[in-house]
Amino acid sequence: MSDAPARPPHAAAHPPKHETFDLRAKTNTDPKGFVRPVDEYRVEGWGLYMARPADHERFHYLESWLLPGPALRVSVFHFTPGNEQDQDHYVDIGAFEDRGGKWTAEDHYLDLVVRTGRDTEVLDVDELFDAVAAGFLTGRAAETAVLRAFAAVDGIAAHGHDLIAWLAARGTPITFRD
């Protein structure tokens, strides 16, 4: 018997989150529909880099790479004083697509927290199961998300829990601001 508190079935179920990255307008539309200005977009053969200010209480700046090949969004949050987190990279598993100057992102619930040189943690498995049970994501899409997450964890771990090294070895050399 588990010591975890019981959750009502599908209590946290929600549809997948969607975002739009409009390169021409230099905007990022978040899952709630808020349109934010972007300081920098950079398109490479393996993905899209975005850097923008954030009006969030816990972080003031966000950098992300959308990587369609491994189906990852790799982010660095620049936290406000007192809100620092023990993480180097936050990774969303999802679907990312360039639609002719407008990139789209669909989050597939699973997230990874990478602490370089130490460990990689998988988060939100419960959200994935709840979404499938509620009909927001197919079993096939959930299986794909799990396989992608475990491929990423395996690759990151094989490179000493260094996400940047793993991606570079795959031919996906990403960088972030200092």
Secondary structure, DSSP 8 states (H G I E B T S, - for coil): ---S----TTTT-----EEEEETTTTEEE-TTS-EEE-SEEEEETTEEEEEEE---SSEEEEEEEEETTTTEEEEEEEE-TT---S-SEEEEEEEEEE-SSEEEEEEEEEEEEEETTTEEEEE-HHHHHHHHHTTSS-HHHHHHHHHHHHHHHHHHHHTTS-HHHHHHHTT-------
